Amino acid sequence: MRLKPHLQKLFAAPTVGALGEQREIRPIAIKMNLLSANSLRYSYAQQCVVNNVSISLKRGEIVGLLGQNGAGKSTCLRMISGNLCPTEGEIFVAGHNLLKEPQLAKQKIGYLPDEPPLYGDLWVDEYLTYCAQLHQIPRNAVTAAVTRVKRQCELNSCGRKLIGQLSKGYRQRLGIAQALIHQPDLIVLDEPTIGLDPIQIHELRDLIRELGSQHGIILSSHILPEVESLCQRVEILHHGEILHSEALQQPDSKMLDIQLAEPPTLERLQQLSCIETIEPLEERHFLLQPAQGVTPQEIASQLVGWGVQTLSPQQKSLEQIFIQLTSGEVKE
């Protein structure tokens, strides 16, 4: 078969350079987002529930969706998981368009809604076998898949127990197990620790953290310590819109919070060469940015005559940011 001229170039021999050396042609590797949800909008009964929400996620990343009750978190997750069709926008999961290729995209998704889809009159093994069959796992691989998720979610002792007799914590574990049975790339968790006691919450967080190393996870919550302990990034949702997106556990060490016992005038402080900018916060309290290359120790040595009482990196807590945004103290 003779190739057309424009295809011959693609299958030609390695390129020969000017000095006769052969240069190997290698494909360019492009790392795609595991999840790309772009400009999502959902309206119900002429009311906009979610407006222009965009969320991305990579493998090995845990992203938290924060917001007050009714902010639109569950609606966003239902759209991302393929359980609710957006009014506008597009969703790509592992490169598949969720709206145009729903079967291929949903094979990559595991979903735990806020109410786990469990059947109280089934044994745990029966239920997980049923879930494996729903996900079209080959018959000869079902037993191995059930055994795997029971081990992952610490359900080995519960195989012959009725789901209706399980504690709330074990039902949540079983809900996660059904979301993992087909080894999805993306795991979507809606309020995974709601209603659990402190020990159950700790155990479930450890499980989610372990899963996050192999999968991409997006979870919703209004519990701030949970998001801070689990997530690398947070999206704050308010009235259906994302107001804030930030990577967590990355303090802004460039800004310093200082308190002086006997501070000079602001003009005197501004004249110091070690300080780039300085802003008064309250009496004897300042927020400053060091000049380039200046360390906090060098700044402390120049301020020592005015009685340095505190000097620490400035960082707003997630709680402060959340309260400011959702209470309307700041607009962006």
C-alpha positions in Angstrom: 0.0 0.0 0.0 1.4 3.4 -1.0 1.1 6.2 1.6 -0.1 9.6 0.6 2.7 12.3 0.6 1.6 14.0 3.8 1.6 10.6 5.6 4.9 9.5 4.2 6.6 12.3 6.3 5.2 10.8 9.5 6.6 7.4 8.8 9.9 8.5 7.2 13.3 7.3 8.4 15.0 9.3 11.2 16.0 12.8 10.2 19.6 13.3 9.2 21.3 16.4 10.5 23.6 18.7 8.7 26.7 16.7 9.8 25.2 13.4 8.9 24.2 12.4 12.4 20.8 10.8 12.9 18.3 12.6 15.1 15.7 10.4 16.6 12.1 11.7 16.4 10.3 11.2 19.8 6.7 11.9 20.6 6.0 14.8 22.9 4.6 13.6 26.2 1.7 15.8 27.4 0.4 15.4 31.0 -3.3 15.9 31.0 -5.5 16.8 33.9 -7.4 13.7 35.2 -10.4 16.0 35.6 -11.3 19.2 33.7 -14.7 20.6 34.5 -15.1 23.9 32.5 -17.6 26.7 33.0 -20.2 24.5 34.6 -23.7 25.9 35.1 -26.8 24.3 36.4 -30.3 25.9 36.6 -33.4 24.5 38.2 -36.9 26.1 37.9 -35.3 29.3 36.6 -32.9 29.5 39.5 -29.2 29.3 38.9 -27.8 26.8 41.4 -24.2 26.6 40.0 -22.7 29.4 37.9 -19.5 29.3 35.9 -17.6 26.7 38.0 -14.3 25.3 36.7 -12.4 22.6 38.6 -9.3 20.7 37.5 -7.6 17.7 39.2 -4.4 15.7 38.6 -3.7 12.1 39.6 -2.3 11.9 43.1 -4.1 15.1 44.1 -6.8 15.6 46.7 -9.0 18.7 46.1 -11.5 19.9 48.7 -14.7 21.6 47.7 -15.7 23.9 50.7 -18.9 25.8 51.2 -21.8 26.4 53.5 -24.9 24.2 53.3 -26.7 25.0 50.1 -23.6 26.5 48.4 -23.9 24.0 45.5 -21.2 21.5 46.5 -23.4 18.4 46.0 -24.7 19.7 42.7 -21.2 20.2 41.4 -20.2 16.7 42.4 -23.3 15.1 40.8 -22.4 16.8 37.5 -18.8 15.7 37.7 -19.8 12.1 38.5 -22.2 12.0 35.6 -25.4 11.8 37.7 -26.6 15.3 36.7 -26.4 16.9 33.3 -25.1 20.5 33.4 -27.1 23.2 31.8 -23.9 24.6 30.3 -20.2 23.6 30.3 -18.1 20.5 29.6 -16.5 17.8 31.7 -13.5 15.7 30.7 -12.4 12.7 32.7 -9.1 11.0 31.8 -9.5 12.6 28.3 -13.0 11.5 27.7 -15.9 13.9 27.3 -18.4 13.0 29.9 -21.4 14.3 27.9 -20.4 12.8 24.5 -18.7 9.6 25.8 -20.5 8.9 29.0 -19.8 5.2 29.2 -16.0 5.6 28.6 -15.8 8.5 31.1 -17.9 6.9 33.8 -15.7 3.8 33.7 -13.0 6.1 35.2 -15.2 7.5 38.0 -16.0 6.2 41.4 -18.7 8.1 43.3 -19.9 8.2 46.9 -22.9 10.4 47.3 -23.8 12.0 50.7 -26.2 9.0 51.2 -24.3 5.8 50.3 -26.3 3.6 47.9 -26.6 0.6 50.1 -29.2 -2.2 50.5 -29.7 -3.2 54.1 -31.0 -6.7 53.4 -27.8 -7.8 51.5 -24.6 -9.2 52.9 -21.5 -7.1 52.3 -20.1 -9.7 49.9 -23.4 -9.9 48.0 -23.5 -6.2 47.6 -19.9 -5.8 46.5 -20.4 -8.6 44.0 -23.5 -6.9 42.6 -21.5 -3.6 42.3 -18.7 -5.4 40.5 -21.2 -6.9 38.0 -22.8 -3.4 37.4 -19.3 -2.1 36.5 -18.9 -5.1 34.0 -15.9 -6.6 35.7 -15.3 -10.0 34.1 -16.9 -12.9 35.9 -13.6 -14.6 36.7 -12.2 -11.4 38.2 -15.2 -10.5 40.5 -14.0 -12.4 43.6 -10.5 -10.9 43.4 -12.0 -7.4 43.1 -14.3 -7.9 46.1 -11.4 -9.3 48.1 -9.2 -6.3 47.1 -11.6 -3.6 48.2 -12.5 -5.3 51.4 -8.8 -5.3 52.3 -8.4 -1.7 51.2 -11.4 -0.5 53.3 -10.8 -2.9 56.2 -14.0 -4.8 55.7 -12.5 -8.4 55.8 -14.5 -9.3 58.9 -17.8 -8.0 57.5 -18.3 -10.2 54.4 -21.2 -12.3 55.9 -22.8 -9.4 57.8 -26.1 -7.7 56.7 -25.5 -4.1 55.7 -28.4 -3.0 57.8 -26.6 -4.2 60.9 -23.4 -2.3 60.2 -22.4 0.8 62.1 -22.4 4.2 60.4 -18.6 4.1 60.0 -18.6 0.7 58.3 -21.4 1.8 56.0 -19.3 4.7 54.9 -16.4 2.3 54.3 -18.7 0.1 52.3 -19.8 3.2 50.3 -16.2 3.9 49.5 -15.6 0.2 48.6 -18.4 0.3 46.0 -16.8 3.4 44.5 -13.4 1.6 44.2 -14.5 -1.8 43.0 -13.7 -1.1 39.4 -10.4 0.7 40.1 -11.4 4.2 38.9 -8.9 7.0 38.2 -11.2 9.6 39.7 -12.9 9.3 43.1 -15.7 11.7 44.0 -16.7 11.8 47.7 -19.6 13.9 49.0 -19.3 14.6 52.7 -17.5 11.3 53.4 -17.1 11.7 57.2 -20.6 13.2 58.0 -22.2 11.6 61.1 -19.1 9.7 62.2 -17.5 9.7 65.6 -13.9 11.0 66.1 -12.3 7.6 65.9 -14.2 6.7 62.7 -13.3 10.1 61.2 -9.6 9.5 61.9 -9.7 6.0 60.3 -11.6 7.2 57.3 -9.2 10.1 56.7 -6.3 7.7 56.8 -8.0 5.6 54.1 -8.7 8.7 51.9 -5.2 9.9 52.3 -3.9 6.5 51.2 -6.2 6.4 48.2 -5.0 9.9 47.2 -1.5 8.6 46.4 -2.9 6.4 43.6 -6.0 8.2 42.4 -7.3 11.7 42.0 -9.9 12.6 44.7 -12.3 15.4 44.9 -14.3 15.7 48.1 -16.9 18.1 49.5 -17.1 19.2 53.1 -17.9 22.1 55.3 -15.6 20.8 58.0 -12.5 23.0 57.8 -10.0 20.7 59.8 -10.9 17.8 57.5 -10.1 19.7 54.4 -6.8 21.1 55.9 -5.7 17.6 56.9 -6.5 15.9 53.7 -6.3 18.2 50.7 -3.5 19.8 48.8 -5.9 22.4 47.3 -9.2 23.9 48.2 -12.0 25.5 46.2 -14.4 27.7 48.2 -17.9 27.7 46.8 -20.5 30.4 47.8 -24.0 30.8 46.2 -23.0 28.5 43.4 -19.8 30.3 42.4 -16.1 29.7 43.3 -14.9 32.6 45.2 -11.4 31.4 46.1 -8.9 28.7 45.0 -5.8 28.1 46.9 -3.1 25.5 47.5 -2.9 24.5 51.1 0.1 24.1 53.5 2.1 26.7 51.7 2.5 29.6 54.0 3.5 33.0 52.6 6.9 33.4 54.3 7.6 36.7 52.4 5.3 38.6 54.7 6.2 39.1 58.3 3.9 39.8 61.3 5.7 41.9 63.9 4.9 43.6 67.2 7.1 46.2 68.8 7.1 47.3 72.4 8.1 50.9 71.6 7.6 51.4 67.9 8.9 54.5 66.1 6.9 56.5 63.6 5.7 54.7 60.4 7.9 57.1 58.4 11.0 56.0 60.3 10.3 52.3 59.7 9.7 52.9 56.0 13.2 54.4 55.8 14.9 51.1 56.8 16.7 49.5 53.8 15.8 46.0 55.0 12.0 46.6 54.6 10.3 46.7 51.2 6.9 47.6 52.4 5.2 48.0 55.8 1.6 48.3 56.8 0.3 49.2 60.3 -2.4 46.7 61.5 -3.2 47.9 65.0 -1.3 49.6 67.9 2.3 48.5 67.9 1.5 45.8 65.3 2.8 45.8 61.7 2.8 43.7 58.6 6.0 44.0 56.5 7.6 42.6 53.4 11.4 42.2 53.6 13.6 43.6 50.9 14.9 41.1 48.5 17.5 38.7 50.0 16.9 40.0 53.6 16.3 37.3 56.2 14.0 37.7 59.2 17.0 37.5 61.5 18.5 40.6 59.8 15.3 42.5 60.2 15.1 41.5 63.9 18.6 42.9 64.4 17.6 46.3 63.0 14.4 46.5 65.0 15.8 45.3 68.3 16.1 48.8 69.7 12.4 49.2 69.6 11.7 46.0 71.5 10.7 43.2 69.2 8.0 41.2 70.9 6.8 38.9 68.0 8.1 38.2 64.5 6.6 35.4 62.5 5.5 34.5 58.9 2.1 35.9 58.1 -0.5 33.5 56.9 -4.3 33.7 57.0 -5.8 30.4 58.2 -8.3 28.6 56.1 -11.0 29.4 58.6 -10.3 33.2 58.3 -10.4 33.0 54.5 -13.6 31.0 54.6 -15.4 33.3 57.0 -14.3 36.5 55.2 -15.5 35.2 51.8 -18.8 33.6 52.8 -19.7 36.5 55.2 -19.2 39.1 52.6 -16.3 40.9 54.4 -14.3 40.8 51.1 -15.6 40.7 47.5 -12.8 38.7 45.8 
